């Protein structure tokens, strides 16, 4: 029997992959020891910077350290730490995170109406919070090893879902994964890569800033010379960048810049991974444009593509996001996460080879491709000149922005409806508890909150019950802990606080009412003993049920995936909610939710979530692909519909695979 040596390319592929894995493991071990050493000088420097400003400026007490950024929005949070020697950058994190990071901007809103600078103070506060989280990040070696395990877990899940496991080309899988490894190591670990990462982040942020010129021109008040405070909202900050970037990308395509970038990136992937020219082109184009625009670069071949190629371009569309929507995500999250642009760009680039890896695992190539070994872009010019291209791009961007607005409005409303139905049993139980407590409030002469009149339909049962207990305690002059008077945190924290308050009020009130004469004397009420006896002298303990929501269900369903990606265990449930929202609804809603929970997540959880959510893989995208790609090749519409669910799963796994790589390196 004659033994054939393995091909050199295959050996080289596995060697690169093995070296990359070794580098990541060694880096994770070394990196696990460095934060503790690196943070000590930073902490000492922070202490010095805190003491420095308080001595020369005794007239400014500590509470006024936070308003300083409020009154100076123009230095812009980013230059401030660079140009000032850290004495002013340090007080902000110390005074803002715990007391009132959010209330401070709200309190200053009236002053912000004279200038559009009501957002930078919040941005400065959030930026300092992220930097503080990053400095305090103590990721364990277990989390990084878990991320490495997660890479193989995503590949294993895709392999189990394969329709022909014997035809899987492991060279393609190995090279594609190695390309992701090397790019991630370069961009996140090397000095040159970090410089490029920072430059891309800054460049994207600067481009995003140009959008304000148009929005200020359209929406600024003639009296104030700036956008009025009531108009600074989600629609005003998220939708205009979509229009601007859509117009910019159309101009770049007209000038041929994007074709050049896409072509040479596709050639690189085709040569190393062995994919066909058409699927490589479409995959790379998805980095810059949407899931229906990217296949336009290979439109003449769509009708003749193999099953594997068609599935690959669908997966590529699901695994990445368009430039216009990426701009919206940056606008949405940059006040909370200053490096978001660089991370989103890295995620989109890394997900391109990941989408091909997962696609070729789930539906391997078994046919002969017409575009194997060649890369040809066929995009007919439909614009007369640059101005025409910019105008057409702006029109398409407006259409996309309106679609996004309508989608957000509809889906958020639908989520609220679903949550109301899911939480109805708990709402009824909690409403009965509120009725029980409020009966004592009314009997004691108190007045109920009008907002709680419709408690079984629209009111927050937890807030109403808490308010009734506080009111009853005040009427009866009961001593309760001040920490129980405010209701904040997530649902479990609220219920725990209400339970403690309920027990405290019940114990005190029952003890007080056991002596009617003492109760009457204490309250200053001239009540007959018969009147006190007519009121049951015991406050019964009623149940408080947690409300079942769609987010709760998602949290448990996607908890294992968050854990596999290396998310800290304390963050897995919340990150699982975000992942579920992204798949069941869309990534816009998930990123909006991420902006709301930045305070609750660790730095590692925030970064991994950013990568994992960066993709169009959701149920709505299936319909978009059937309509968009099916319109280019009507003869393939049935195949596109057949692959819809599978492509969504593949796109999700590709984005998760990118997130695990980021988790192994941060």
C-alpha positions in Angstrom: 0.0 0.0 0.0 1.5 3.3 -1.1 1.2 6.2 1.4 0.8 9.7 0.0 2.2 12.6 2.0 -0.3 15.3 2.9 -0.5 18.3 0.7 1.8 21.2 1.6 -1.1 23.7 1.7 -3.0 21.6 4.1 0.0 21.2 6.4 0.6 24.9 6.2 -3.0 25.7 7.0 -3.0 23.5 10.2 0.4 24.9 11.2 -0.9 28.4 11.0 -4.0 27.5 13.0 -1.9 25.7 15.6 0.4 28.6 16.0 -2.5 31.0 16.3 -4.1 28.9 19.0 -0.8 28.7 20.9 -0.4 32.4 20.6 -3.8 33.0 22.0 -3.4 30.6 24.9 0.0 32.0 25.9 -1.3 35.6 25.5 -4.3 34.8 27.6 -2.1 33.4 30.4 0.3 36.3 30.3 -2.6 38.8 30.0 -4.3 37.3 33.0 -1.4 38.3 35.2 -0.8 41.8 33.8 -3.9 43.7 34.8 -3.2 43.4 38.5 0.3 44.7 38.0 -0.7 47.3 35.5 -3.6 48.7 37.6 -1.5 49.5 40.6 0.4 52.4 39.1 -2.8 53.6 37.4 -4.6 53.5 40.8 -1.8 55.4 42.4 -1.9 57.9 39.6 -5.6 58.3 40.0 -5.2 58.9 43.8 -2.6 61.5 43.1 -4.8 63.2 40.5 -7.7 63.2 42.9 -5.7 64.9 45.7 -4.1 67.4 43.3 -7.1 69.5 42.3 -8.6 69.5 45.8 -5.7 71.3 47.4 -5.1 74.2 45.0 -8.9 74.8 44.6 -10.4 74.5 48.0 -13.4 76.6 46.9 -14.7 73.7 44.8 -16.1 70.8 46.8 -16.2 67.3 45.5 -19.8 67.4 44.3 -18.9 70.2 41.9 -16.4 68.0 40.1 -19.1 66.5 38.0 -20.7 69.7 36.7 -17.4 70.9 35.3 -17.7 68.7 32.2 -21.4 69.8 32.0 -20.5 73.5 31.5 -17.6 72.7 29.2 -19.0 70.4 26.5 -16.8 71.8 23.8 -13.5 70.2 24.9 -15.2 66.9 24.0 -14.4 64.3 26.5 -11.8 62.7 24.2 -9.3 65.6 23.9 -9.7 66.4 27.6 -7.8 63.3 28.8 -5.2 63.8 26.2 -4.4 67.5 26.7 -5.0 67.7 30.4 -2.6 65.8 32.7 -5.3 63.6 34.2 -6.2 65.7 37.2 -9.6 66.6 35.6 -10.1 63.2 33.9 -10.0 61.4 37.2 -12.5 63.3 39.3 -15.2 62.7 36.8 -15.2 58.9 37.2 -15.0 59.1 40.9 -18.0 61.4 41.4 -20.2 60.3 38.5 -20.6 56.5 38.3 -22.1 55.9 41.7 -24.2 59.0 42.6 -25.9 60.3 39.5 -24.5 59.6 36.1 -27.9 59.9 34.5 -29.6 62.6 36.7 -26.8 65.1 36.2 -27.5 65.6 32.4 -31.3 65.6 33.1 -30.8 68.3 35.7 -28.8 70.4 33.2 -31.3 69.9 30.3 -32.8 73.4 30.6 -29.4 75.0 30.1 -28.7 72.8 27.1 -31.5 74.3 25.1 -29.1 77.2 24.1 -26.6 74.8 22.5 -26.6 71.3 21.2 -24.2 70.3 23.9 -26.7 68.5 26.1 -25.3 65.2 24.8 -21.5 65.6 25.4 -21.9 65.7 29.2 -23.6 62.3 29.2 -21.0 61.1 26.7 -18.2 62.2 29.0 -19.9 60.5 32.0 -20.4 57.2 30.1 -16.9 57.4 28.5 -15.3 57.6 31.9 -17.5 54.7 33.1 -16.3 52.5 30.2 -12.7 53.5 30.9 -13.1 52.7 34.5 -14.7 49.3 33.7 -11.8 48.6 31.3 -9.2 49.5 34.0 -10.9 47.4 36.6 -11.4 44.4 34.3 -10.0 41.3 35.9 -10.9 38.7 33.4 -9.9 35.2 34.6 -8.0 32.7 32.5 -11.1 30.5 32.6 -13.1 33.1 30.6 -10.5 33.3 27.9 -10.1 29.6 27.7 -13.9 29.3 27.5 -13.8 31.7 24.5 -11.2 29.4 22.8 -13.5 26.4 23.5 -16.4 28.4 22.1 -14.6 28.8 18.8 -14.6 25.0 18.3 -18.1 24.8 19.7 -19.4 27.1 17.0 -17.6 25.1 14.4 -18.9 21.8 15.9 -22.5 23.1 15.9 -22.2 24.0 12.2 -20.7 20.6 11.5 -23.6 18.8 13.2 -26.0 20.8 11.1 -24.2 20.0 7.9 -26.2 18.3 5.1 -23.1 16.4 3.9 -20.4 16.0 6.5 -18.2 13.8 4.2 -17.7 16.7 1.8 -16.6 19.3 4.3 -13.3 20.9 3.1 -11.3 21.2 6.4 -8.6 23.1 4.6 -11.1 25.9 3.9 -12.3 25.7 7.6 -8.8 25.8 8.9 -7.6 28.7 6.7 -10.7 30.7 7.2 -10.4 30.4 11.0 -6.7 31.2 10.8 -7.4 34.3 8.8 -9.8 35.4 11.6 -7.2 34.6 14.2 -4.4 36.5 12.5 -6.6 39.5 11.8 -7.9 39.6 15.4 -4.4 39.2 16.8 -3.1 42.0 14.5 -5.9 44.5 15.2 -6.2 43.9 19.0 -2.7 42.9 20.2 0.0 44.4 17.9 1.0 48.1 18.3 0.5 48.7 14.5 -2.9 47.0 14.6 -4.0 49.0 17.6 -2.9 52.2 15.9 -4.9 51.2 12.8 -7.8 50.3 15.1 -7.7 53.7 16.8 -7.4 55.5 13.5 -10.4 53.7 12.0 -12.4 54.4 15.1 -11.5 58.1 15.0 -12.0 58.3 11.2 -15.5 56.8 11.5 -16.4 59.0 14.4 -15.2 62.1 12.4 -17.3 61.0 9.4 -20.2 60.5 11.7 -19.7 64.1 13.0 -20.3 65.5 9.5 -23.9 64.4 9.7 -24.5 67.1 12.4 -23.9 69.7 9.7 -27.0 68.6 7.8 -29.1 67.9 10.9 -28.3 71.3 12.4 -29.2 73.0 9.1 -32.6 71.3 9.0 -33.6 71.2 12.6 -31.7 74.0 14.4 -33.8 76.7 16.0 -33.5 80.2 14.5 -33.7 81.6 18.0 -31.2 79.4 19.7 -29.0 78.6 16.7 -29.0 74.9 17.7 -31.2 71.9 17.9 -33.7 72.4 20.7 -33.4 70.0 23.7 -36.8 68.3 23.1 -35.7 67.3 19.6 -32.6 65.6 20.7 -33.8 62.0 20.7 -33.3 58.5 19.3 -34.7 59.4 15.8 -32.6 62.5 15.5 -29.4 60.9 16.5 -29.7 57.5 14.8 -31.5 58.0 11.5 -29.6 60.9 9.8 -26.3 58.9 9.8 -28.0 56.2 7.7 -28.8 58.8 5.0 -25.3 60.3 5.0 -23.4 57.0 4.9 -25.7 55.6 2.2 -25.0 58.7 0.0 -21.2 58.4 0.8 -21.1 54.7 -0.1 -22.9 55.3 -3.4 -20.4 58.0 -4.3 -17.5 55.7 -3.5 -19.0 53.0 -5.7 -19.5 55.5 -8.5 -15.8 56.5 -8.3 -14.7 52.8 -8.3 -13.0 53.0 -4.8 -15.2 50.3 -3.3 -14.9 48.0 -6.3 -11.1 48.1 -5.9 -11.2 47.3 -2.2 -13.8 44.6 -2.6 -12.0 42.9 -5.5 -8.6 42.6 -3.9 -10.0 41.5 -0.5 -12.1 38.9 -2.5 -8.9 37.7 -4.4 -7.1 37.3 -1.1 -9.9 35.1 0.4 -10.3 33.1 -2.8 -6.6 32.3 -3.1 -6.2 31.3 0.5 -9.6 29.7 1.3 -10.3 28.1 -2.0 -13.8 29.7 -2.4 -15.2 30.7 -5.7 -14.9 34.3 -7.0 -18.6 35.0 -6.8 -19.1 34.0 -3.2 -15.9 35.7 -2.1 -16.9 38.9 -3.8 -20.4 38.9 -2.2 -19.0 38.0 1.2 -16.5 40.9 1.1 -19.1 43.3 -0.3 -21.3 42.6 2.7 -18.7 44.3 4.9 -19.7 47.6 3.3 -23.3 47.3 2.0 -26.4 45.4 3.0 -27.6 41.9 2.4 -29.5 42.8 -0.8 -27.0 45.2 -2.2 -23.9 43.0 -1.9 -25.2 40.3 -4.3 -25.5 43.0 -6.9 -21.7 42.7 -7.5 -22.3 39.2 -8.8 -25.8 39.6 -10.1 -25.1 37.9 -13.5 -24.1 34.7 -11.7 -26.8 34.5 -9.0 -29.1 32.5 -11.2 -26.4 30.0 -12.1 -24.8 29.6 -8.6 -24.4 26.3 -7.0 -26.4 25.4 -3.9 -23.4 26.0 -1.7 -22.6 29.3 -3.3 -26.1 30.6 -2.9 -26.2 29.6 0.7 -22.8 31.3 1.2 -24.0 34.7 -0.1 -27.1 34.4 2.1 -25.0 33.6 5.2 -22.6 36.4 4.4 -25.6 38.8 4.4 -26.8 37.5 7.7 -23.4 37.6 9.4 -22.5 41.2 8.7 -24.0 44.7 8.7 -24.1 47.5 6.1 -22.1 50.7 6.4 -25.2 52.8 6.8 -26.6 50.8 9.7 -23.2 50.5 11.3 -23.1 54.3 11.3 -26.4 54.2 13.2 -25.0 51.8 15.7 -22.0 54.1 16.3 -24.3 57.1 16.8 -26.4 55.0 19.2 -23.6 53.6 21.3 -20.6 56.1 21.0 -21.9 58.2 24.0 -21.6 55.0 26.1 -18.8 53.1 24.4 -16.2 55.4 22.8 -14.3 52.6 20.9 -17.5 51.2 19.4 -16.7 52.2 15.8 -13.4 50.3 15.7 -14.9 47.2 17.3 -17.8 47.2 14.8 -15.5 47.6 11.8 -13.3 44.7 13.2 -16.4 42.6 13.8 -17.7 43.1 10.2 -14.4 42.3 8.6 -13.8 39.2 10.8 -17.3 37.9 10.1 -16.7 37.8 6.3 -14.4 34.8 6.4 -16.4 33.4 9.4 -19.5 33.4 7.2 -17.8 31.4 4.5 -16.4 28.9 7.1 -19.8 28.3 8.7 -21.6 28.2 5.3 -19.2 25.6 3.8 -19.5 23.5 7.0 -23.3 23.5 6.8 -23.7 23.1 3.0 -20.3 22.0 1.5 -19.6 22.4 -2.2 -20.5 19.4 -4.3 -20.9 21.0 -7.7 -18.6 22.8 -10.1 -18.7 26.6 -9.8 -18.7 28.8 -12.9 -16.6 31.4 -11.1 -14.0 29.2 -9.5 -10.6 30.8 -9.7 -11.8 34.2 -11.1 -13.0 37.4 -9.6 -15.1 39.7 -11.8 -17.2 42.6 -10.7 -20.0 43.5 -13.0 -21.7 46.7 -11.7 -23.3 48.8 -14.4 -23.1 52.6 -13.8 -26.6 54.0 -13.5 -25.5 57.5 -12.3 -24.7 60.4 -14.7 -22.1 61.9 -12.3 -21.0 62.2 -8.7 -23.9 64.5 -7.9 -26.4 62.1 -9.3 -24.8 59.3 -7.3 -24.9 61.3 -4.1 -28.5 62.2 -4.7 -29.5 58.6 -5.4 -27.7 57.4 -2.3 -29.4 60.0 -0.2 -32.8 58.8 -1.5 -32.0 55.2 -0.8 -30.7 56.2 2.6 -33.9 58.0 3.4 -35.9 55.0 2.4 -33.7 52.8 4.6 -34.0 55.3 7.5 -37.8 55.4 7.3 -37.8 51.6 7.2 -35.6 51.5 10.3 -37.9 54.0 12.1 -41.0 52.0 11.2 -39.4 48.8 12.2 -38.3 50.0 15.6 -41.7 51.5 16.3 -43.5 48.3 15.3 -41.2 45.8 16.9 -40.8 47.6 20.2 -44.6 48.0 20.4 -45.0 44.3 19.6 -42.5 43.3 22.3 -44.5 45.4 24.8 -47.7 43.6 23.7 -46.1 40.1 24.0 -44.6 41.0 27.4 -48.0 42.2 28.6 -49.6 38.9 27.6 -46.8 36.8 29.1 -46.9 38.8 32.3 -50.7 38.7 32.7 -50.8 35.9 35.4 -48.2 37.6 37.5 -49.8 41.0 37.0 -53.2 39.7 38.3 -51.5 38.2 41.4 -49.6 41.4 42.1 -52.7 43.5 41.5 -54.5 41.5 44.2 -51.6 42.2 46.5 -51.8 45.9 45.7 -55.5 45.9 46.4 -54.9 44.3 49.7 -52.3 46.8 50.8 -54.2 49.8 49.3 -57.2 48.8 51.3 -55.3 49.5 54.5 -54.1 52.8 53.0 -57.6 54.0 52.3 -58.8 52.8 55.7 -56.1 54.8 57.4 -57.1 57.9 55.5 -54.6 57.9 52.8 -55.1 58.6 49.1 -54.0 56.2 46.3 -51.8 57.1 43.4 -54.1 57.8 40.4 -51.5 56.1 38.1 -52.4 52.8 39.8 -56.1 52.9 39.0 -55.6 50.6 36.0 -53.2 48.4 37.6 -54.4 45.2 35.9 -53.9 46.7 32.5 -51.2 49.3 32.1 -49.7 50.2 35.5 -46.5 48.8 36.9 -47.7 46.5 39.7 -44.4 46.4 41.5 -44.1 50.2 41.6 -47.7 50.6 42.8 -47.3 48.0 45.5 -44.1 49.5 46.7 -45.7 53.0 46.8 -48.7 51.7 48.7 -46.4 50.1 51.3 -44.4 53.3 51.7 -47.6 55.3 52.1 -49.0 53.0 54.7 -45.7 53.1 56.7 -45.7 56.9 56.6 -49.4 57.2 57.7 -48.8 54.8 60.6 -45.5 56.4 61.5 -43.6 53.2 61.1 -39.8 53.1 61.2 -38.4 51.6 58.0 -34.9 51.5 56.5 -34.3 54.4 54.2 -32.7 52.1 51.6 -36.2 50.5 51.1 -37.8 53.8 50.1 -36.4 53.8 46.6 -37.1 51.1 44.0 -34.5 50.6 41.4 -32.5 47.8 39.7 -33.7 44.9 37.7 -36.9 43.0 38.4 -35.4 40.5 40.9 -33.8 43.3 42.9 -37.1 45.2 43.0 -39.0 42.2 44.2 -36.4 41.5 46.9 -36.7 45.0 48.1 -40.5 44.9 48.1 -40.5 41.7 50.1 -38.2 43.2 52.7 -40.4 46.3 52.9 -43.5 44.2 53.1 -42.1 42.2 56.0 -40.9 45.3 57.8 -44.3 47.1 57.5 -46.2 43.9 58.4 -44.1 43.3 61.5 -44.3 46.9 62.7 -48.0 47.4 61.8 -49.2 44.2 63.4 -47.3 45.0 66.5 -48.8 48.5 66.6 -52.3 47.4 66.0 -52.2 44.8 68.6 -52.6 47.7 71.1 -55.5 49.8 69.7 -55.2 52.5 72.4 -51.5 52.9 71.7 -52.1 53.0 68.0 -54.7 55.7 68.4 -52.5 57.8 70.7 -49.5 57.5 68.4 -51.4 58.5 65.3 -53.3 61.3 67.0 -56.6 59.7 66.0 -59.6 60.0 68.1 -61.0 56.6 67.2 -63.3 54.5 69.3 -62.1 51.1 70.2 -65.0 49.6 68.2 -63.7 51.4 65.1 -60.2 49.9 65.6 -61.7 46.5 66.2 -63.7 46.7 63.0 -60.4 46.8 61.1 -58.5 43.5 61.2 -55.4 44.1 63.3 -53.2 42.0 61.1 -51.7 42.8 57.7 -51.7 39.5 55.8 -48.7 38.5 53.6 -49.5 38.4 50.0 -47.4 37.1 47.1 -45.3 39.1 44.7 -44.7 37.3 41.4 -42.0 38.2 38.9 -43.3 39.2 35.5 -42.5 36.7 32.7 -41.1 38.7 29.7 -39.7 37.9 26.3 -36.3 39.1 27.5 -36.4 36.6 30.4 -37.1 33.7 28.0 -34.3 34.8 25.7 -32.0 35.2 28.6 -32.3 31.5 29.5 -32.3 30.2 25.9 -29.2 32.0 24.9 -27.4 31.8 28.3 -25.3 28.8 27.1 -24.1 30.6 24.0 -23.1 33.6 26.1 -21.2 31.3 28.4 -19.5 29.6 25.4 -18.3 32.9 24.1 -16.5 33.6 27.4 -18.9 36.1 28.9 -18.5 36.3 32.7 -21.1 34.1 34.4 -22.7 37.1 36.1 -23.4 38.7 32.7 -24.5 35.6 30.8 -28.3 36.1 31.5 -28.3 39.7 30.4 -26.1 39.1 27.4 -28.4 36.1 26.5 -31.4 38.5 26.5 -29.5 40.7 24.0 -28.7 37.8 21.7 -32.3 36.6 21.8 -33.6 40.0 20.9 -31.2 40.2 18.0 -32.4 37.0 16.5 -36.1 37.2 17.3 -36.5 40.9 16.6 -33.4 42.7 15.1 -30.0 44.0 16.1 -31.3 47.6 16.3 -33.5 46.7 19.3 -30.7 44.7 20.8 -28.1 47.5 20.5 -30.7 50.0 22.0 -31.0 47.6 24.9 -27.2 47.3 25.2 -27.0 51.1 25.5 -29.5 50.9 28.4 -27.6 48.1 30.3 -24.0 49.3 29.9 -23.8 50.1 33.6 -24.8 46.6 34.5 -22.3 44.7 32.3 -18.6 44.2 32.7 -16.2 45.5 30.1 -15.7 42.0 28.8 -19.5 41.5 28.5 -19.9 44.8 26.6 -17.2 44.0 24.1 -18.3 40.4 23.4 -21.9 41.6 23.0 -20.8 44.3 20.5 -19.3 41.6 18.3 -22.0 39.0 18.7 -24.8 41.5 17.8 -23.1 42.7 14.7 -25.1 40.9 12.1 -28.4 40.9 10.3 -29.3 37.4 11.3 -33.0 37.6 12.4 -36.3 36.3 11.1 -37.2 39.5 9.3 -34.0 39.3 7.2 -35.3 36.0 5.8 -38.1 37.8 4.1 -35.7 40.6 2.9 -33.4 38.1 1.3 -36.3 36.2 -0.4 -37.5 39.5 -1.9 -34.1 41.0 -2.6 -32.0 38.1 -3.9 -35.0 36.4 -5.3 -35.7 39.5 -7.4 -32.3 39.2 -9.0 -32.8 35.5 -9.9 -36.6 34.5 -9.8 -35.6 30.9 -10.8 -33.8 30.6 -7.4 -36.5 32.0 -5.2 -37.6 28.5 -3.9 -34.0 27.7 -3.0 -33.6 31.0 -1.2 -36.8 30.4 0.8 -35.6 26.8 1.6 -32.3 28.1 2.9 -33.8 31.0 4.9 -33.9 29.5 8.4 -30.6 27.7 8.0 -28.9 30.9 6.7 -30.1 32.8 9.7 -28.6 30.1 12.0 -25.4 30.1 10.0 -25.1 33.9 10.2 -25.7 33.8 13.9 -23.0 31.2 14.4 -20.6 33.2 12.3 -21.2 36.4 14.4 -20.8 34.3 17.6 -17.6 32.8 16.3 -16.2 36.3 15.7 -17.3 37.3 19.3 -15.5 34.3 20.7 -12.3 35.3 19.0 -12.6 38.8 20.4 -13.3 37.3 23.8 -10.1 35.2 23.6 -8.0 38.3 22.9 -9.4 41.1 25.1 
